[in-house]
Structures are given as C-alpha cells and as structure tokens.
C-alpha cells in the first residue's frame, strides 16, 4: 500500500524546468534512492518532500494526507544534510534532543529518547562532547540520531556520505541501512554514487534532466536498463556497434561474427551494450569467441580491468587477480568469450 505519494511533481525556477512530471509511490518502510548526476533534479525532489521548496504543480501525500500546504515543521519529516548542520555550541546530547525540545517535550522524556538514540548510533558515551570533538563519521551519526529522535514518519537523506572518506562511507552506509531496517522507517536517499544506491536500496529512481528515466530494483536497474542514459550511468558498460543482417530475427554481425539476439530491430546498424563482467578471457563454454588485441591493463587489486581492440571497437573486461597467474600484456592477441543473452540492445 502506498504510504508516500508524489504525483506529477513539477518545479521551475524562472523559465527553467528542473523537475518534470515526477511520479513515485513509496510503500511504508521502503528505502528509495534518487540516483543521478549533479543538476538532474534529485535534491529538488527531496526538498519539495521536506517542504523547503514549493512545487510549481503536482501533489505530495503521506498516508493520504496532503503535504504541499504544510510548513516543513508540520510534516513530521526527519532530514539529514550533507554538511551535518549540527549546532556547534550544543553538546551531542543537546543536538540530538533539539527537535524534541522545540516540540515542548518534557525534559525527562527528552533525556530518555536521547539516550536511546545514542545507543542506536553506537555513541552512548559521547553525549557530553561538542561537534568539533567528533570525527566526520561520528558527526554524521549524530545528525542521523537528531533526525530520528522526534520519531518522523519519513526520513530524508541528502547525500549524507559524500564528505567522508571511502572506508568510513562503506561502514556508515551499512549502519544507516541496518538502522533503517530496524526502525522500519520510510526513507528517501539522494546520491550520485551508484555503488551506494545499488547496495542500500529496495528500489532506485534514476534521474536525468529532471525526469525519472527508470524506477526499479537494483537488479533491474543494473541488468535491464530502460534507456541509453541508465545503461551508461549505472555501472561500466561497453557499447558496441553491430551490423543488422536480419531485423526480423535480430541477427547481427558483431566484430565479424554473426549472432542471433532473438529481438526484432530496425535499421542497418544497432548499438549493443555489454557489461565488463560478462566477458571471459578465452572462449571456454561461451557461445561466441571474438579475437582482440590488448590495449590497456589496469591492476585494481582483486580485479584486473583490461581493454581490447576488436577491429576498431574497444571492449573493457574484468578478470580476477590470481597471485600465480600473469594477465595478458599490452599488444597480446587474445580470444574473448561472451554469450548472446548478455548483449543488451541500447534504446533511446
């Protein structure tokens, strides 16, 4: 059942339409990520839900109640910002209890809730410290606790991990997801980091130029992209031009080798997409074996990313690092194996 509903949302700043006919239905307890590049409209959508921006048109409803006309403090929504936004003159405990104090909650109840929140974020003994005495990860945990303390119906997260280093980011995103699941709170998370979106979300909304290009599970977004933009933005994708031999059956010629895709297509040429992990070094049991010359070898630790030239077209592929196995060298000719089922026909 829909808990949070965004219907035909539009937002313009002067003549510029930043969000265009945005629609989303969110179930209670779902974790939704708005994913896209800078300027795609994802933060504007979040700010409209929070009440910091008024939609040019469209509706926002929580549990059936209209939110558009309500002030931000009347919506019972918690928000965590990218820059923490903690009060530097207040202790950790005072920051966490700030929203409750504004609501007029009795001091004893505030103290109990603050203790509960500090336990939840794993900082039970730091209530007396000030923000400048905390690390970036600890400050973001406090910002999360402050947003959750008043028991909001919806939690909004605006790129909360982007200012942290890589290891802390991974650790904290796992903690945020665990806390969200434990509380069962409906959450919208804004990010430009596809790894964050893929690892944390129940569903992802990929945004492009103010439009929701695709809404789906991480598996659907990654494996069956609906548009050329989604295919190129989410993950690494090879794009290969193929000659259409028989449009009715989907028979195409790829780097001189014919393959049947069993999908009708029009025109003389088609663009195909292929994920690097779908390519094998050596044909093995794969349907197709394509000859190519290695042009790049990048050692990435557990994975080695290679690139080969297939008669004028470049193809990136991955192989696992093995301590006693030497990867191909630049200039070496190899056979690459792939299967027709892994080839995507890239649309508009």
Residue frames relative to the residue before (quaternion, step in Angstrom):
aa qw qx qy qz dx dy dz
X 1.0000 0.0000 0.0000 0.0000 0.00 0.00 0.00
X 0.4937 -0.6784 0.4615 0.2881 3.58 -0.93 0.94
X 0.1787 -0.7837 0.5895 0.0796 3.56 -0.88 1.02
X 0.7686 0.1369 -0.0647 0.6215 3.57 1.00 -0.91
X 0.0426 -0.8194 0.5711 -0.0271 3.56 -0.69 1.11
X 0.0671 -0.7567 0.6501 0.0168 3.55 -0.91 1.03
X 0.0221 -0.8414 0.5366 -0.0597 3.56 -0.45 1.24
X 0.8616 -0.1117 0.0375 0.4937 3.55 -0.77 1.17
X 0.1776 0.8124 -0.5326 0.1574 3.58 0.98 0.86
X 0.0005 0.7636 -0.6452 0.0259 3.53 -1.03 0.93
X 0.0283 0.7804 -0.6247 0.0006 3.54 -1.14 0.67
X 0.0312 -0.7890 0.6132 -0.0223 3.53 -0.82 1.10
X 0.1617 -0.7229 0.6612 0.1189 3.52 -1.20 0.70
X 0.7829 -0.1023 0.0094 0.6136 3.54 -0.12 1.32
X 0.8111 -0.2334 0.1661 0.5100 3.61 -0.84 -0.90
X 0.6134 0.5843 -0.3371 0.4107 3.60 1.28 -0.21
X 0.2387 -0.7554 0.5967 0.1281 3.56 -0.74 1.12
X 0.2033 -0.8170 0.5347 0.0730 3.54 -0.42 1.27
X 0.7681 0.1163 -0.0643 0.6264 3.59 1.11 -0.75
X 0.1133 -0.8304 0.5455 -0.0073 3.55 -0.77 1.10
X 0.8440 -0.1941 0.1001 0.4898 3.56 -0.65 1.19
X 0.1761 0.8122 -0.5264 0.1795 3.56 0.75 1.12
X 0.0089 -0.8002 0.5980 -0.0458 3.58 -0.79 1.09
X 0.1625 0.7774 -0.5935 0.1304 3.56 -0.94 0.91
X 0.1110 -0.7619 0.6356 0.0555 3.55 -1.00 0.92
X 0.0996 -0.8145 0.5715 -0.0053 3.56 -0.68 1.17
X 0.3445 -0.7367 0.5450 0.2038 3.56 -0.88 0.96
X 0.6153 -0.5504 0.4050 0.3929 3.56 -1.18 0.51
X 0.8084 0.2492 -0.2098 0.4903 3.56 -0.89 1.01
X 0.5054 0.6563 -0.4258 0.3641 3.60 1.25 -0.04
X 0.2501 -0.7129 0.6321 0.1720 3.54 -1.28 0.57
X 0.0397 -0.8119 0.5803 -0.0491 3.56 -0.42 1.31
X 0.1554 -0.7726 0.6070 0.1019 3.58 -0.96 0.85
X 0.2269 -0.7067 0.6527 0.1518 3.53 -1.11 0.83
X 0.0345 -0.8314 0.5513 -0.0612 3.56 -0.37 1.30
X 0.3821 0.7134 -0.5322 0.2486 3.54 -0.95 0.86
X 0.6304 -0.5419 0.3891 0.3970 3.59 -1.25 0.22
X 0.6847 -0.4465 0.3627 0.4476 3.56 -1.29 0.16
X 0.8084 0.2804 -0.2145 0.4709 3.55 -1.02 0.87
X 0.5162 0.6674 -0.4158 0.3396 3.61 1.23 0.11
X 0.6103 -0.5905 0.3428 0.4017 3.62 1.25 -0.17
X 0.4480 0.7301 -0.4413 0.2674 3.61 1.23 -0.14
X 0.6823 0.4644 -0.2960 0.4808 3.62 0.90 -0.84
X 0.6011 0.5518 -0.3593 0.4529 3.60 1.09 -0.62
X 0.6175 0.5222 -0.3394 0.4805 3.60 1.03 -0.76
X 0.6603 0.5102 -0.3102 0.4555 3.58 0.89 -0.93
X 0.6774 0.4961 -0.2916 0.4583 3.58 0.91 -0.89
X 0.6147 0.5234 -0.3529 0.4729 3.61 1.12 -0.54
X 0.6344 0.5104 -0.3294 0.4781 3.58 1.03 -0.76
X 0.6820 0.4905 -0.2850 0.4616 3.59 0.99 -0.85
X 0.4994 -0.6573 0.4294 0.3662 3.58 1.15 -0.58
X 0.5028 0.6598 -0.4212 0.3666 3.58 1.28 0.12
X 0.7400 0.1962 -0.1600 0.6231 3.57 1.31 -0.27
X 0.3194 -0.7358 0.5645 0.1948 3.58 -1.05 0.77
X 0.4656 -0.6851 0.4730 0.3002 3.62 -0.75 0.95
X 0.4941 -0.6154 0.5205 0.3258 3.56 -1.12 0.63
X 0.7522 -0.1422 0.0797 0.6385 3.54 1.19 -0.70
X 0.5914 0.5805 -0.4283 0.3602 3.54 -1.29 0.30
X 0.3832 -0.7340 0.5307 0.1809 3.55 -1.34 0.21
X 0.1103 -0.7429 0.6568 0.0683 3.54 -1.26 0.66
X 0.0453 0.8075 -0.5845 0.0649 3.58 -0.72 1.05
X 0.1242 -0.7545 0.6399 0.0767 3.56 -1.12 0.79
X 0.8333 -0.0750 -0.0129 0.5475 3.53 -0.65 1.19
X 0.7419 -0.4377 0.2014 0.4662 3.56 1.02 0.91
X 0.6411 0.5279 -0.3284 0.4499 3.61 1.25 -0.23
X 0.4746 -0.6840 0.4841 0.2693 3.58 -0.91 0.99
X 0.2224 -0.8065 0.5411 0.0860 3.57 -0.86 1.03
X 0.5166 0.7046 -0.4086 0.2640 3.58 1.11 -0.62
X 0.7455 0.4133 -0.2291 0.4701 3.59 0.93 -0.84
X 0.5892 0.5883 -0.3679 0.4139 3.59 1.24 -0.12
X 0.4988 -0.6246 0.5105 0.3169 3.56 -1.15 0.68
X 0.6737 -0.5098 0.3360 0.4165 3.63 -1.15 0.46
X 0.7131 0.4673 -0.2765 0.4434 3.60 0.89 -0.87
X 0.6553 0.4941 -0.3161 0.4758 3.58 1.28 -0.08
X 0.5953 0.6136 -0.3484 0.3843 3.59 1.26 -0.09
X 0.2921 -0.7726 0.5057 0.2490 3.61 1.24 -0.33
X 0.4119 0.6670 -0.4872 0.3847 3.52 0.82 1.15
X 0.2539 -0.7552 0.5856 0.1490 3.57 -0.99 0.87
X 0.0648 -0.8129 0.5787 0.0124 3.57 -0.97 0.82
X 0.1538 -0.7544 0.6345 0.0680 3.53 -1.07 0.91
X 0.2544 -0.8023 0.5297 0.1047 3.54 -0.70 1.15
X 0.6557 -0.5176 0.3901 0.3872 3.54 -1.30 0.41
X 0.7723 0.3663 -0.1747 0.4888 3.59 0.95 -0.93
X 0.5903 -0.6237 0.3332 0.3892 3.60 1.23 0.62
X 0.0171 -0.8505 0.5237 0.0460 3.62 0.86 -1.02
X 0.2919 0.7448 -0.5402 0.2614 3.58 0.96 0.85
X 0.4830 -0.6452 0.5036 0.3110 3.56 -1.16 0.58
X 0.3721 -0.7799 0.4507 0.2241 3.63 -0.41 1.16
X 0.6893 0.4854 -0.2761 0.4615 3.60 1.17 -0.56
X 0.6528 0.4720 -0.3135 0.5029 3.59 1.31 0.03
X 0.5103 -0.6219 0.4919 0.3329 3.56 -1.15 0.61
X 0.7030 -0.4280 0.3486 0.4485 3.55 -1.34 0.14
X 0.6708 0.4979 -0.2985 0.4616 3.59 0.84 -0.94
X 0.6677 0.4916 -0.3053 0.4683 3.60 0.95 -0.82
X 0.6177 0.5303 -0.3417 0.4696 3.59 1.08 -0.68
X 0.6717 0.4996 -0.2992 0.4579 3.57 0.86 -0.96
X 0.7518 0.4052 -0.2193 0.4716 3.60 0.95 -0.83
X 0.3918 0.7693 -0.4530 0.2224 3.58 1.28 -0.11
X 0.6812 0.4989 -0.2971 0.4458 3.59 0.82 -0.95
X 0.6467 0.5120 -0.3111 0.4722 3.55 1.04 -0.76
X 0.6355 0.5289 -0.3266 0.4580 3.58 1.03 -0.77
X 0.6339 0.5288 -0.3207 0.4644 3.58 1.01 -0.85
X 0.6753 0.4930 -0.2855 0.4684 3.59 1.07 -0.74
X 0.4987 -0.6723 0.4181 0.3528 3.59 1.25 -0.20
X 0.2995 0.7654 -0.5118 0.2502 3.57 1.18 0.52
X 0.5513 -0.6243 0.4352 0.3420 3.62 -0.94 0.81
X 0.6230 -0.6003 0.3671 0.3416 3.56 -1.05 0.87
X 0.6482 0.5245 -0.3255 0.4458 3.60 0.96 -0.81
X 0.6583 0.4977 -0.3036 0.4761 3.56 1.02 -0.82
X 0.6153 0.5406 -0.3406 0.4618 3.58 1.06 -0.76
X 0.6588 0.5242 -0.3115 0.4407 3.57 0.87 -0.96
X 0.6655 0.5039 -0.2981 0.4629 3.57 0.97 -0.85
X 0.6728 0.4897 -0.2934 0.4705 3.56 0.98 -0.86
X 0.6265 0.5296 -0.3376 0.4615 3.59 1.01 -0.76
X 0.6423 0.5184 -0.3193 0.4656 3.58 0.94 -0.86
X 0.6458 0.5252 -0.3065 0.4617 3.56 1.02 -0.88
X 0.6828 0.4910 -0.2844 0.4602 3.59 0.94 -0.90
X 0.6527 0.5058 -0.3217 0.4634 3.59 0.98 -0.77
X 0.6090 0.5182 -0.3429 0.4929 3.59 1.11 -0.60
X 0.6432 0.5532 -0.3151 0.4255 3.56 0.99 -0.91
X 0.7601 0.3639 -0.1986 0.5003 3.60 0.95 -0.87
X 0.5418 -0.6765 0.3720 0.3322 3.58 1.28 0.19
X 0.6228 0.5073 -0.3583 0.4757 3.60 1.15 0.57
X 0.0776 0.8681 -0.4892 0.0322 3.62 0.85 0.88
X 0.7477 0.4176 -0.2159 0.4689 3.59 1.13 -0.59
X 0.6342 0.5743 -0.3161 0.4099 3.61 1.26 0.06
X 0.3157 0.7978 -0.4694 0.2087 3.58 1.24 0.28
X 0.7129 0.4662 -0.2608 0.4543 3.58 1.10 -0.64
X 0.5518 0.6139 -0.4011 0.3972 3.59 1.24 -0.09
X 0.4072 -0.6669 0.5619 0.2715 3.53 -1.38 0.27
X 0.6924 -0.5094 0.3021 0.4122 3.62 -1.13 0.53
X 0.6597 0.5239 -0.3293 0.4265 3.62 0.94 -0.79
X 0.6500 0.5130 -0.3117 0.4660 3.58 1.25 -0.29
X 0.6386 0.5177 -0.3072 0.4794 3.58 1.33 0.07
X 0.5098 -0.5942 0.5160 0.3476 3.55 -1.28 0.38
X 0.6905 -0.4727 0.3412 0.4282 3.58 -1.28 0.22
X 0.6586 0.5088 -0.3112 0.4588 3.57 0.98 -0.83
X 0.6489 0.5066 -0.3153 0.4721 3.58 1.01 -0.78
X 0.6343 0.5265 -0.3323 0.4584 3.59 0.99 -0.79
X 0.6702 0.4869 -0.3154 0.4629 3.59 0.95 -0.78
X 0.5993 0.5377 -0.3599 0.4714 3.60 1.11 -0.58
X 0.6452 0.5099 -0.3190 0.4711 3.58 1.00 -0.82
X 0.6324 0.5242 -0.3325 0.4634 3.60 0.99 -0.79
X 0.6323 0.5199 -0.3203 0.4768 3.60 1.08 -0.76
X 0.6575 0.5078 -0.3084 0.4634 3.59 0.93 -0.90
X 0.6370 0.5268 -0.3290 0.4566 3.59 1.00 -0.81
X 0.6642 0.5011 -0.3060 0.4628 3.59 0.99 -0.82
X 0.7195 0.4589 -0.2457 0.4598 3.59 1.04 -0.78
X 0.5277 0.6889 -0.3979 0.2975 3.59 1.12 -0.60
X 0.7320 0.4198 -0.2756 0.4604 3.68 0.84 -0.78
X 0.4477 -0.7105 0.4291 0.3326 3.61 1.32 0.23
X 0.0460 0.8312 -0.5512 0.0563 3.61 0.59 1.09
X 0.5214 -0.6256 0.4802 0.3258 3.56 -1.25 0.44
X 0.7818 0.1340 -0.0496 0.6069 3.56 1.16 -0.69
X 0.1998 -0.7605 0.6075 0.1127 3.58 -1.06 0.81
X 0.1250 -0.7818 0.6095 0.0402 3.57 -0.89 1.04
X 0.0861 -0.7968 0.5980 0.0059 3.57 -0.86 1.02
X 0.1229 -0.8226 0.5544 0.0295 3.60 -0.44 1.22
X 0.7771 -0.3411 0.1610 0.5039 3.56 -0.02 1.38
X 0.1030 0.8664 -0.4851 0.0579 3.61 0.84 0.92
X 0.7206 0.4593 -0.2484 0.4561 3.60 1.18 -0.39
X 0.4864 0.7310 -0.4074 0.2513 3.59 1.21 -0.29
X 0.6871 0.4814 -0.2923 0.4591 3.62 1.13 -0.49
X 0.6185 0.5666 -0.3326 0.4311 3.60 1.29 -0.06
X 0.5407 -0.6082 0.4513 0.3662 3.57 -1.17 0.45
X 0.7499 -0.4832 0.2339 0.3865 3.53 -1.27 0.57
X 0.6983 0.4752 -0.2944 0.4471 3.62 0.79 -0.97
X 0.6582 0.4915 -0.3123 0.4771 3.58 0.96 -0.84
X 0.6119 0.5661 -0.3457 0.4308 3.57 1.05 -0.78
X 0.6692 0.4917 -0.2996 0.4697 3.59 0.89 -0.93
X 0.6619 0.5106 -0.3046 0.4565 3.58 0.91 -0.91
X 0.7133 0.4684 -0.2674 0.4476 3.56 0.84 -0.98
X 0.6256 0.5249 -0.3626 0.4491 3.60 1.01 -0.64
X 0.6229 0.5210 -0.3403 0.4741 3.60 1.10 -0.65
X 0.6508 0.5118 -0.3136 0.4648 3.57 1.03 -0.80
X 0.6396 0.5266 -0.3269 0.4546 3.59 0.94 -0.87
X 0.6706 0.4941 -0.3029 0.4631 3.57 0.91 -0.92
X 0.6457 0.5186 -0.3232 0.4579 3.60 0.98 -0.81
X 0.6551 0.4989 -0.3072 0.4770 3.59 0.98 -0.85
X 0.6428 0.5275 -0.3220 0.4526 3.59 0.95 -0.86
X 0.6650 0.4901 -0.3035 0.4749 3.59 0.95 -0.84
X 0.6435 0.5364 -0.3211 0.4417 3.56 0.98 -0.86
X 0.7383 0.4043 -0.2215 0.4924 3.58 0.95 -0.90
X 0.3118 -0.7737 0.4946 0.2440 3.59 1.18 -0.50
X 0.3882 0.7450 -0.4644 0.2805 3.57 1.14 0.60
X 0.4902 -0.6490 0.5043 0.2900 3.56 -1.01 0.87
X 0.0304 -0.8420 0.5340 -0.0707 3.57 -0.62 1.17
X 0.0918 -0.7453 0.6570 0.0670 3.53 -1.15 0.79
X 0.1198 -0.8120 0.5707 -0.0244 3.52 -0.69 1.22
X 0.1821 -0.7860 0.5839 0.0906 3.59 -0.70 1.06
X 0.1705 0.7821 -0.5837 0.1365 3.57 -0.85 0.95
X 0.2922 -0.7067 0.6029 0.2275 3.53 -1.31 0.36
X 0.5720 0.5981 -0.3534 0.4361 3.56 1.37 -0.05
X 0.3468 -0.7825 0.4795 0.1935 3.57 -0.33 1.25
X 0.6113 0.5544 -0.3607 0.4346 3.61 1.06 -0.67
X 0.6247 0.5266 -0.3304 0.4725 3.58 1.03 -0.81
X 0.6828 0.4952 -0.2937 0.4497 3.57 0.82 -1.01
X 0.6837 0.4964 -0.2952 0.4461 3.59 0.87 -0.93
X 0.7295 0.4537 -0.2506 0.4463 3.59 0.95 -0.84
X 0.7597 0.4287 -0.2067 0.4432 3.61 1.07 -0.67
X 0.7250 0.5476 -0.2366 0.3443 3.56 1.00 -0.84
X 0.4283 -0.6042 0.5961 0.3101 3.48 -1.37 0.40
X 0.7748 -0.0405 0.0373 0.6298 3.54 1.08 -0.86
X 0.2486 -0.7540 0.5940 0.1299 3.53 -1.24 0.58
X 0.1754 -0.7248 0.6546 0.1244 3.55 -1.15 0.78
X 0.1657 -0.7798 0.5974 0.0872 3.60 -0.54 1.16
X 0.1275 -0.8228 0.5532 0.0263 3.56 -0.58 1.20
X 0.0119 0.7811 -0.6218 0.0553 3.53 -1.13 0.82
X 0.8474 -0.0950 0.0185 0.5220 3.56 -0.65 1.18
X 0.7607 -0.4233 0.1933 0.4524 3.55 0.89 1.04
X 0.6734 0.4688 -0.2747 0.5012 3.57 1.29 -0.05
X 0.4110 -0.6575 0.5663 0.2794 3.57 -1.16 0.63
X 0.2568 -0.8062 0.5156 0.1353 3.59 -0.16 1.29
X 0.7958 -0.0971 0.0905 0.5908 3.58 1.02 -0.80
X 0.1188 -0.7519 0.6449 0.0675 3.54 -1.14 0.75
X 0.3301 0.7465 -0.5267 0.2372 3.58 -0.73 1.00
X 0.6584 -0.4566 0.3951 0.4493 3.54 -1.32 -0.04
X 0.6599 -0.4869 0.3647 0.4410 3.62 -1.17 0.32
X 0.6300 0.5372 -0.3323 0.4518 3.60 1.00 -0.80
X 0.6813 0.4858 -0.2885 0.4654 3.59 0.90 -0.92
X 0.6590 0.5214 -0.3171 0.4396 3.57 0.90 -0.93
X 0.7168 0.4586 -0.2572 0.4579 3.57 0.90 -0.93
X 0.7885 0.3765 -0.1761 0.4532 3.57 0.80 -1.03
X 0.7960 0.1574 -0.1020 0.5755 3.61 1.11 -0.51
X 0.0411 -0.8268 0.5610 -0.0008 3.61 0.50 1.15
X 0.4126 -0.7523 0.4692 0.2089 3.54 -0.92 0.98
X 0.7936 0.1863 -0.0929 0.5717 3.60 1.14 -0.53
X 0.6657 -0.4899 0.3819 0.4135 3.54 -1.31 0.29
X 0.6388 0.5305 -0.3375 0.4433 3.59 1.00 -0.79
X 0.6654 0.4933 -0.3151 0.4633 3.62 0.83 -0.92
X 0.6436 0.5366 -0.3225 0.4402 3.57 0.94 -0.88
X 0.7344 0.4276 -0.2368 0.4708 3.57 0.96 -0.84
X 0.6873 0.5037 -0.2858 0.4384 3.58 1.08 -0.70
X 0.7442 0.3690 -0.2060 0.5173 3.58 0.96 -0.83
X 0.8259 0.0564 -0.0855 0.5545 3.54 -0.45 1.23
X 0.5389 -0.5707 0.4945 0.3732 3.54 -1.37 -0.07
X 0.0216 -0.8180 0.5736 -0.0368 3.55 -0.81 0.96
X 0.3074 -0.7024 0.6110 0.1970 3.53 -1.04 0.87
X 0.1101 -0.7575 0.6360 0.0984 3.58 -1.03 0.73
X 0.0558 -0.8109 0.5805 -0.0488 3.52 -0.75 1.14
X 0.3271 -0.7331 0.5632 0.1962 3.56 -0.94 0.90
X 0.0507 -0.7962 0.6029 -0.0035 3.57 -0.91 0.97
X 0.4293 -0.6832 0.5318 0.2572 3.55 -1.20 0.61
X 0.3552 -0.7321 0.5423 0.2092 3.58 -0.84 1.00
X 0.2002 -0.7945 0.5674 0.0822 3.57 -0.70 1.13
X 0.7800 -0.0182 0.0436 0.6240 3.56 1.04 -0.82
X 0.2956 -0.8065 0.4884 0.1535 3.58 -0.18 1.30
X 0.6188 0.5772 -0.3528 0.3992 3.60 1.05 -0.67
X 0.7729 0.3157 -0.1681 0.5242 3.59 0.98 -0.84
X 0.4631 -0.6853 0.4461 0.3418 3.59 1.25 -0.26
X 0.3593 0.7236 -0.5110 0.2936 3.59 1.09 0.65
X 0.0219 0.8075 -0.5854 0.0691 3.55 -0.70 1.13
X 0.3558 -0.6890 0.5837 0.2406 3.52 -1.35 0.35
X 0.0632 -0.8062 0.5871 -0.0375 3.53 -0.64 1.23
X 0.8227 -0.1441 0.0410 0.5485 3.57 -0.47 1.26
X 0.7495 -0.4185 0.2023 0.4713 3.55 0.95 0.96
X 0.6799 0.4397 -0.2822 0.5146 3.60 1.27 -0.07
X 0.3344 -0.7607 0.5216 0.1936 3.58 -0.82 0.99
X 0.0032 0.7797 -0.6249 0.0398 3.52 -1.14 0.84
X 0.3024 -0.7420 0.5712 0.1781 3.58 -1.07 0.77
X 0.2203 -0.8088 0.5378 0.0899 3.58 -0.65 1.16
X 0.3317 -0.7820 0.4722 0.2354 3.60 1.32 -0.14
X 0.6031 0.4791 -0.3885 0.5057 3.56 1.07 0.86
X 0.4165 -0.7087 0.4957 0.2802 3.61 -0.70 0.97
X 0.0310 0.7902 -0.6106 0.0425 3.56 -1.12 0.72
X 0.3198 -0.7428 0.5616 0.1750 3.52 -1.23 0.52
X 0.6916 0.4714 -0.3481 0.4223 3.55 -1.27 0.35
X 0.5966 -0.5954 0.4228 0.3330 3.53 -1.36 0.19
X 0.7938 0.1804 -0.0897 0.5739 3.56 1.19 -0.55
X 0.1247 -0.7819 0.6082 0.0571 3.56 -1.20 0.53
X 0.3361 -0.7174 0.5687 0.2211 3.57 -1.15 0.65
X 0.1414 -0.7941 0.5893 0.0459 3.54 -0.80 1.07
X 0.2392 -0.7565 0.5923 0.1401 3.55 -1.15 0.67
X 0.0046 0.7932 -0.6076 0.0413 3.56 -1.06 0.79
X 0.3721 -0.7286 0.5329 0.2162 3.58 -0.77 1.05
X 0.5884 -0.6029 0.4006 0.3602 3.64 -1.00 0.73
X 0.6794 0.5084 -0.3036 0.4334 3.60 0.99 -0.79
X 0.6086 0.5564 -0.3557 0.4399 3.60 1.29 -0.18
X 0.6244 0.5255 -0.3284 0.4756 3.60 1.31 -0.13
X 0.1865 -0.7863 0.5830 0.0844 3.57 -0.96 0.91
X 0.4154 -0.6612 0.5596 0.2776 3.54 -1.16 0.63
X 0.7552 0.1708 -0.1854 0.6051 3.56 -0.29 1.29
X 0.5283 -0.6696 0.4128 0.3195 3.59 -0.94 0.81
X 0.0732 -0.8308 0.5472 0.0705 3.59 0.95 -0.81
X 0.7876 -0.2730 0.2236 0.5052 3.58 -0.81 -1.03
X 0.4257 0.7159 -0.4599 0.3079 3.62 1.25 0.17
X 0.5991 -0.5971 0.4051 0.3470 3.58 -1.18 0.61
X 0.8082 0.2232 -0.0845 0.5384 3.56 0.94 -0.93
X 0.1017 -0.7618 0.6351 0.0771 3.53 -1.20 0.63
X 0.0613 -0.8143 0.5769 -0.0151 3.56 -0.52 1.20
X 0.3541 -0.7395 0.5368 0.1989 3.56 -0.93 0.93
X 0.0995 0.8000 -0.5846 0.0914 3.57 -0.93 0.93
X 0.3722 -0.7096 0.5547 0.2240 3.54 -1.29 0.42
X 0.4577 -0.7007 0.4798 0.2634 3.58 -0.77 1.05
X 0.1196 -0.8108 0.5720 0.0334 3.58 -0.85 1.04
X 0.7964 0.0899 -0.0481 0.5961 3.62 1.19 -0.48
X 0.0387 -0.7565 0.6517 0.0390 3.55 -1.20 0.65
X 0.0070 -0.8064 0.5898 -0.0424 3.60 -0.54 1.19
X 0.2554 -0.7696 0.5713 0.1269 3.55 -0.65 1.17
X 0.0586 -0.8318 0.5516 -0.0220 3.62 -0.55 1.20
X 0.6899 -0.4394 0.2789 0.5032 3.57 1.19 0.40
X 0.8390 0.0195 0.0155 0.5436 3.58 -0.39 -1.19
X 0.7577 0.2827 -0.1524 0.5681 3.57 1.25 -0.48
X 0.2005 -0.7331 0.6342 0.1421 3.55 -1.17 0.65
X 0.1945 -0.7776 0.5910 0.0908 3.58 -0.71 1.10
X 0.0622 -0.8026 0.5932 -0.0124 3.55 -0.67 1.15
X 0.1562 -0.7622 0.6185 0.1100 3.53 -1.26 0.41
X 0.0938 -0.8052 0.5854 0.0132 3.53 -0.92 0.98
X 0.3658 -0.7001 0.5693 0.2280 3.55 -1.22 0.60
X 0.1174 -0.7871 0.6045 0.0362 3.55 -0.77 1.12
X 0.7832 -0.3264 0.1890 0.4943 3.56 0.26 1.20
X 0.8003 -0.2718 0.1378 0.5164 3.57 0.90 0.90
X 0.7040 0.3677 -0.2621 0.5481 3.59 1.26 -0.13
X 0.3419 -0.7686 0.5160 0.1616 3.55 -0.92 1.00
X 0.0566 -0.8001 0.5972 -0.0082 3.56 -0.95 0.92
X 0.2062 -0.7703 0.5946 0.1024 3.59 -0.71 1.14
X 0.0677 0.7886 -0.6097 0.0425 3.56 -1.07 0.72
X 0.3644 -0.7415 0.5350 0.1763 3.54 -1.25 0.55
X 0.0043 -0.7519 0.6578 0.0435 3.50 -1.26 0.55
X 0.5143 -0.6481 0.4594 0.3232 3.58 -1.04 0.69
X 0.4784 -0.6514 0.5105 0.2936 3.54 -1.11 0.72
X 0.0116 -0.7627 0.6466 -0.0088 3.54 -0.94 0.96
X 0.5190 -0.7028 0.3889 0.2923 3.57 -0.62 1.15
X 0.7769 0.3365 -0.1731 0.5032 3.60 1.01 -0.73
X 0.6416 0.4781 -0.3316 0.4998 3.58 1.25 0.39
X 0.2767 -0.7757 0.5493 0.1414 3.58 -0.67 1.11
X 0.3936 -0.7257 0.5062 0.2493 3.63 -0.74 0.98
X 0.6485 -0.4969 0.3776 0.4357 3.61 -1.18 0.31
X 0.3819 -0.7200 0.5362 0.2197 3.55 -1.19 0.56
X 0.6383 -0.5038 0.4087 0.4144 3.55 -1.27 0.41
X 0.7658 0.3172 -0.2726 0.4885 3.54 -0.91 1.03
X 0.5807 0.5906 -0.3720 0.4190 3.59 1.22 -0.35
X 0.3471 -0.7207 0.5634 0.2066 3.58 -1.06 0.81
X 0.0214 -0.8074 0.5882 -0.0407 3.56 -0.83 1.04
X 0.3709 -0.6654 0.5857 0.2768 3.53 -1.37 0.16
X 0.1679 -0.7875 0.5893 0.0662 3.56 -0.86 1.03
X 0.2345 -0.7905 0.5552 0.1088 3.56 -0.85 1.02
X 0.1201 0.7774 -0.6128 0.0756 3.55 -1.08 0.77
X 0.3571 -0.7276 0.5519 0.1961 3.55 -1.30 0.39
X 0.6034 -0.6000 0.3951 0.3462 3.55 -1.07 0.80
X 0.6276 0.5696 -0.3399 0.4075 3.60 1.02 -0.75
X 0.6674 0.5065 -0.3020 0.4548 3.60 1.17 -0.50
X 0.5829 0.5786 -0.3763 0.4289 3.60 1.23 -0.17
X 0.1924 -0.7782 0.5912 0.0894 3.58 -0.76 1.08
X 0.3295 -0.6821 0.6094 0.2342 3.55 -1.11 0.72
X 0.2673 -0.7997 0.5223 0.1272 3.57 -0.44 1.22
X 0.2640 -0.7885 0.5434 0.1154 3.54 -0.72 1.16
X 0.8034 -0.2824 0.2044 0.4827 3.55 -1.27 -0.53
